[in-house]
C-alpha cells in the first residue's frame, strides 16, 4: 500500500461508521408468520416499516447483514429529489404530462425526507445546503440553462445559473465551466440517518431481524412462504426493498436492476482556510459528466469526501482509492499531497430506463432503482409502497406500475458495465476536447 497516499491507520470501510457503525442486534427469534414481510433493511424497507406500523400493521424487516449495512450507510449523504429524474429527454420519452408528474413527485420526496427527520427527531447533521452541479463543458452549461426555469417551476425551489467566470464563488477550482445552483437540496450523515429511521420503525412496532438471508420465496395461495437461513416465515404481504443488493430470491426483479459499485474516499483533516477556499458556500457538489464525480465537505467541515465510479468491475477500496484521489486532484490540485484515511464501496441500483420503479409482480411489491440518488427518493418510495400495501393510499404515485424494462438474457449480472463505462468515459473526454 502506498504509504504516501494512505494516512496512518487507514481503514477500508466507510468514514461514516466512525460515528455510526451498523452492528448486529441481539438475536431475535424468527416468527412463524408476519402480516407484512419486508426484505431489506435500508431506507426503503425501514421507511415502509415505519409507515405500516404507524397504520396499525405488523411488519417484519429481514436483512442478510446488520440493519443499514448496505448503501444506506455508505452513500455520500447528498439529498435531492428531482435532479436525477429531470433529464433532458424525459418529456420526449414519456410525454410532457407524465414527465411533469414524475418530476413533481420526485421533488416532493425532498420535503418528505425533511418532515421525516423532524417528526422522528433523527439527529443526523441534516442541513439544507443546496447543491452546485458543475458544468463539464460550456455545452453542458447551455443544456442546464435551457431547463433551469422548468426545473424551478416544477420543483418550486430556486434554481439559478452560475456563469463560467463566477465558478469560484461556488467552488474553489477553475476546472469547470460554471454550473447550476439548486437550493432544494441538502446534506446529512447517512449512517446516523438510517439508524434513526430504524429506531423510529422499531418504536412504532416494526420487528427488525438482521443476519437473516432470504434464500427462496414460494407462493401458497394468498400467503408467501419465505425460506431463510434461520427457518421459514409465512407472510400475507411481501415487499422486496433490496435495490442494489437484489439477489436470487427475486429473479424477476434482479433481471431489471443493474447493481453498480460506487466508491468514496475521505481525506485527512484539512485546515479551516483550505476548506473555506474549496467550498466557499458549503454546498454539495456533483458534475455533469456521464461518469460523474460527486463530492462534499464532511458534516464537521474538516475533510473532503469524494465519490465516483473508480471502476466498473470488482475493485477493492484500496485499489479504488488512488483512482479517486487522481480525480480529486484534477479538480483540486492543491490536495495532491493530502492523504486518505478511509476508502469504501457499496452498490447502487440503476434501471434500464433510468427511472425509479414501484409496483407489484406476482403479488410481490417492490420499490427500487434510484440511480444512486436515493436518500430522499427511497425514503419516499418506501412510504408510498407501504400505503399501497395497507390500502391507505388516497392518490396514485406517478412511479407506480410503469413498464419495467430489461434486456434479453440479462439475469442480474451486468457483464456489460466495463464496456458501457469505457464508452461513457470516452464520450466525456471527447466532449471536453471538442469544447
N, C-alpha and C positions, 0 to 999 in steps of 0.2 A: 504494500500500500504506500502511496506517495506521501511521505512524511511532510512535505512542504504544502500539500494541498489539504490534508486532513489534520484537524486540530487534535491535540492530545485528548484521549478519552472519546474519540469519535464513536458514534453509535449508528448502526444501520437499522434505525427504527424512527418513527415519527417524533419530531421535536414536541408536538402537542402532548405526547404521552408523559413528558416530564411533569405535567400538571394533572393529567387525567388519563392514566393508562387503563385500558379495558382489562379488567381482571375477572377471572372466573368467580361466579357467585357460589354460595354454599349450595350443595346438591339439593335439587327439588325433585320429588317423585314425579314421574311422568303419569299424568292422569289417564284413565282408560278412555275418556271421552271429553270432548270440548264442544261448546256451541259454535265457536269460530276458531279455526287453527290458522296461524299466520307463520309462513316460512320466511325468515329473515328478520334480524333484529337491528336494522339500521333505521334511518329516518322514516322511510315509508312504512315499514312494519310497526314501528313504535307509534307513529302518528295515527295509523289506523287503529291500533290497540287502544290508544288514549280516547279517540272518538267513540269507538264501540263501547268501551267501559263506561264512559260518561252517559251513553244512551241506555245503559242498563244491561248490556250484554256481557258475556264472559269469554273474552278472547284469551287464547294461549299462544304465546310467541315462542317459536323454536329457532335456534341458531346453532350452526355447527361449531362456532367459536364463542368466546365471551361476547356478550351483547355489545354492539357498537365497534367490533373489532375490524370491520371492513372499511369501505370508503368513507363511512360516516365519521370516522375519527382520523382519517388520513388526508382529506382534501385540503384545499388552500384556505378554506374559511371565507370565501368570497361569495357574497349574497347578491343575487339579482333575480329578476323574474323573467322578463321578456327578451333579453338581449340575444340569447342563442336561437330563439324561435323566430324573431323578427328578421328573417333573412330576406335578401333582395328578391328571391324568386318565389317566395311563399304564395303571394297572391296569384302569380302566373300558374302555379301548380294546383292550387286549391280553389281559386276564385277569391275575390276581394272580401265577400261577406264572411266566408269560413276563415280566411286568414285573419281578419279583424277580430273575430270571436276568439280564436286561439291566442292571439297576442294580448287581447284584453284580459283574458283569464290568466294567462301566464304572468302578466303584470300584477294581477291581484294576489298572486301567491306571495309576493314580497310583503304586502301588508299583512297577510295571514300569518307569515312567519313572525313578524314583529308582534302581532297580537298574542301568538302562542308563547313567545318568550316572556312577554309582560304578564300574561294571565297565570302562567305556571311558575313565575318568578325564577327563571333559569338564569343563573349568573354565568355568562359565557363571553364576557367582554364585547357584547354587541354594541356596534356603533354605526350610525347611518353616515358612512364615509363618502359615498359616491364612488363612481368608477370612471377611469380615464381609459378609453380604447385608443391606443396609439396606432397611427396610420403607417403601414409599412412603405407605401408609396403615395405620391400625390393622387394617382388614380383611385387608390383605396380611400383617400380623404374625400375625393369628389363623390364616391359612392355613398359614404357615410352622410355627407351633407345632403344628398338627394333624398334620404329617408329620415333625416333628423326631425323635421316638422311632423311627419306622420307618426314617428315613434313617440314624440312628446304628446301628440294628441291622443294616441291610442292608450298610452300608459298613464296619462295625467301627471307626469313628472317633468321637471325641467330637463331639456336636452339642448346642449349648445356646442358649437364647433369652435375648436381652438386652431387658428391658422399656424402653418409651419414655423413662422418666425417667433411665435409665442409658446412653443413647445415647453421651454424650460420653466414656464410658470406652473406647469403641472408635473414635470418630470425632469430630473437633473441629467439630461443627456441630449446630444444632438443627433442621436441615432435614428429618430423617427421624423415623420413629415407632418407634424401636428396631430390632431385626433379629435375625439368626441368625448365630452363630459356628460355622463348620465348621473343625475343626482339621486334617482330612486335605486340606490344600491347600497350595500353595507358590508360590514366585516364582523366576524365572530371567531371564537375559539371552537372549532368543530367538535373536538373530543369532549369539552365541557358541555356543549350543546346536546350531544347525543346522550350523555349521561343524565343531564337534566330532563330530557324527554323520556328516558327510561324510568326515572324516578316518578315522573308525573303519571305515566301509564300504570306503574305499579300501585301508586296511591289511589288511582281511580278504580282499581280492582283487576287489572290485567295480570296474568301469570306469565312470567318471563323465565324460560328454560334455556340455558346455554349448553354448549358442548354436546349437542344432540343433533346429529346429521339425519335428515330425512333421505332415505335411500330409495323408496318406492311409494307410489300413490296408486290406489285402486278404488274404483267407484263401485259401491254396493248399494244399489237403489238410490235413495236420496242422501246417502251417507258416504263420506270419504274415509278410507282406511289408510292411514299413514304408517308405513314401516320405518322405524328409526333404529339407530344403533343401540337404543335402550329399551326397545319394545314397540308396541303398536298403540296408535291413538285413533279413535273414531271421531270425526268432526262433521257437523251438519253443514258447515260452510268452510271454504278454504280460500286463502289469499296467498299467492306467490309474490313475495316482495324481495326477491333475491338480486335483481338488477345485474350488476357486473359480476356476480358470483353465482349465476344461474347454472344449475348442473343437470345431471341425467334424470333426476326425478321428474322434471318438467321438460321433456324433449321438444314439445311444440313451441314453448317459449324460448328455449335455448336456440332454436333454429332462426329466431327473429331478432336476437340480440348479439351484438359484436362486443365482446369484452376487450377493452383497450387498456393497457398499462399506462398510468400517468406517474411521473416521477417528480419528487420535490427535494430540494436541499435547504438547509438552514445554515447561514453563516455564523461565525463567531460574533460576539457583541462588537458594535462599532461606536465610534464617538458620536455624541449628540449632534455635533455640527455636520458630520458626514450624512447622517440620516436625514437631517433637515434639508440638506442640499439635494439629496437623491429624491426625496419625497416631500416637496415643499407643501403639498396640500394633504398629505397622508391618505390619498385615495388608493383604492385597489386598482391594479393595472393589468390589462391584457392587450395584446397587439392583434393586428388584423391579418396576420399571415394564416395560410391554410393549416400549417403545422405551427400553432401559436405558442408563444410564451405567456405565462401569467405570473405575476409577482406582486409583492406587497411588503410593507413593514410588518413585523410581528406586533401583537397587541401591546407590548411594552415599549414599542418604538426604539428598540435597541439592536435589531438584526434584520437581515433581508431573508425572506422566504421566497424561493424561486422555483417555479414548476414548469414542466413542459414534456414533450414527447422525446425523451432521450433515446428511445429505441422503439421499434415496432415488433420486437420479438422478445423472448425471455431474456431479461437482463437483471443482474443483481444491483442493489442500491450502490454498492461500491463501484461497479462498472459505470453506472449512470452518473455518478457524482461529477467526474471530470467533464463529461459532456455538458451537463447543466452549468457547471462553472464556466465553461467556454462560452455558452450562450449568454450568461450573465455579464461576463467581462467584455463581450462585444457591445453591449448596451452601456455598461458602466466600467470603462477601462480602469478607473481608479481602484476598483476592487480586485485587481489582478493578484495581489499578494494576500488577500483575505482568505482565511481557511474555513473549511466546512466542519461543522460539529455534528450534523445529522444528515442522513440521506435515506429516503424511503420510497416505497412504491405502493400502489393499490390499483384495483380495477375500476374503471367506469364502464357504463354500457351505452353504446351507440346503437341506433337503429338504421335500417337501410333507407328510410325516408327522412332521417334526422329530426324526428319529432317524438315527443313522449307519447306513450300509449296507456290507456286504461280500458279494461274490458273484461269479458268472460269468454273462456274457451272450454267447452265440455264441462261446464259447471265450475271451473277453477277461475277465480278472479285474479287479475294481475294489474299492476301499476308500475311501469318501468320506463327506462330509456330517456334519460335527460341529457345525454351527450356531454357528461362531465360538468354540468351546471345544475346540480340537483339539490342544493341545500334548501332553497325555498320550494322548488317545484316538487321534489319528492315528499316533502312535508305536506304540501297541499294535496298531491295526488293520493297520499295515504289517507288523508281526511275524507276526500271525495269518494274513494272506493269503499271506505267504511260506511259512509252514508248510504251508498248503493246496497251494500250487503245487508244493512239494517232496514232497508226500505224506508229511509228517512229523508232522502234527497227531495227537496222541493223545487229543484231545477236541474236541467241536464248540464253536464260538463262538456265543453267542446272537444275534449280529448277522448270521449267515450266511444268505443266500438268503431273507430276509424279502421279502414283497411290496413292490415299489419303485414307488410311485405317481407319476403325472404328471397333467397336465391336457390335455384335448383342445386341439389346435392349438398347444400350447406347444412351442417349439423351442429354448429356452435363452436367449431374450432377455426378461427379466422386465419387460415394459411396465407391468405392474400394480403394481409396487413403490411408486410415488408415491401411488397410491390407497390401498393397504393401509397404507402408512406414515402417511398423514394420518388414516386411521381409527383406528389404534392410538394415535397421539398424542392424538386427541380422547378416546378411552376413558381414557387416563391422566389427562387434565385433568378429565374428569367424575368419575373415582374420587376425585381429590383434593378437588374441590368438594363432592362428596356426603359426604365424611368431615368 
